[in-house]
Amino acid sequence: MTLKQRYLRVTNLLFLILLGVQFLPDKVRQDPETGYVIGLAVGVEVLVLIFSAVIKKSQSQNLFLDIVGFIYVLLIAWTLATAKGNLLREVLFPAPGRVLRQLIEDREKIVVNIRSSLGIIIKGYLLAAIIAIPAGLFIGWKNRLGNAATYIAKFCSAIPPIVYIPYGIALLPTFQSVSVFVIFLAAFWPILAGTMSGVINVDRKVIDSAKVLNVSGGTMLFSVILPASLPQIFVGCNQGLTVAFVLLTSAEMIGARAGLGYYVKNYSDFGDYTRTIVGILLIGIVVVGITFLFNKLQQYLLRWKR
């Protein structure tokens, strides 16, 4: 790849456009804090130049540059619609510089709230996976039981777990335990259904070959059926993770005293939409980060499929 191909890309042009937009005259009453946007853009562009020099695979480089390019386009449109064009209500849609400044100022609160949300999601999700995967393996292995349990799992997963919050509040001692309980229910049924589906659809030739070798029941379940079921298990795990995040934010907005959902709800009640947007962006960043790590784990465990 030539120097021109590495360093003269559309992403670099978008960076220059973003810088140029920041020097247009402001049309809002409050200071749009343009310096924060410039600082972010320069920092991201430095990373772009470093990655362009280090990354050898064109596919990985193109993916990274496309993501950065999307961020630049978003910041350009956001700046033009707020600070430079005043097309949106200033109170509801603050300029990106003000949001970045608030993000930095609230960094300690943000760390506490992220830690609270991650603690709840990890406890509830891991508990669901630890129970649902072995249960799904056993139930799916028993054909008659598995066929009936499939419909039961579909029925239970169709009920929004958030409706159980009143019972959780009545029965459990703290709201954090209620949140863990809701996340557990949100993740359990998709993971169970995915595991049972994976077991039921395992190629019979694989099972027959293992039977010829006279493997034990435990070895059959965990050394033969489990690896063969992993693709479908991960489908259920992905569904459970998505639903768990939606339910976590909803639960935190109802009665929590910490967490990203609480952060958004608390400040939106006071009309502080700068912090509300900070919270919304953080939820997206955290979800994307955890999903990325989960996909890396999935690729590693399913590397044999390549």
DALIN-V748357 format. One record per run of one state. SS is the DSSP state (a for helix, b for strand, c for the rest). FROM is the first residue (numbers start at 0). LEN is the number of residues. If there is no record, write none. Layout:
SS_FROM_LEN ; SS_FROM_LEN
//
This chain:
c_0_2 ; a_2_5 ; c_7_2 ; a_9_13 ; c_22_11 ; a_33_21 ; c_54_3 ; a_57_27 ; c_84_11 ; a_95_10 ; c_105_1 ; a_106_35 ; c_141_1 ; a_142_15 ; c_157_3 ; a_160_11 ; c_171_3 ; a_174_26 ; c_200_3 ; a_203_9 ; c_212_4 ; a_216_39 ; c_255_4 ; a_259_10 ; c_269_3 ; a_272_29 ; c_301_1 ; a_302_3 ; c_305_1
//
